[in-house]
Amino acid sequence: MLDREQVQKVAQLARLDLTPEEEERFTTQLDSILDYFQQLNELDTSDVPPTARAIDVSNVTRQDTLEAWENREAILNSAPDRDGEFFKVPKILNE
């Protein structure tokens, strides 16, 4: 059972300034939460594999393949600034 002193200690660690009414309310609420976790701890999960999500999620992406571009000059001409066969970009690192 969680008591008011423990709630005050947690509030102090979290730098929270709780009123006496909030301390009482949070004592009850946190105690209920901890009781629920105790119920979950009683479940046998030895056959349940660890997961990060409740459902399986995967990204749908295309295969990254190298392709030659026929009109290289058209791409270079569309750049705001270029230096010969290269794009010219602003410097972002100091020397």
FENDAFEN-V145506 format. One record per pair of residues at least 12 apart in sequence whose ideal C-beta (glycine too) atoms are under 6 Angstrom apart, sorted by the first residue. I is the first residue (numbers start at 1). J is the second residue. Records with the same first field share a line. If there is no record, write none. Layout:
BEGIN
I->J / J
END
This chain:
BEGIN
2->27 / 30 / 31
4->23 / 27
7->23 / 26 / 27
END
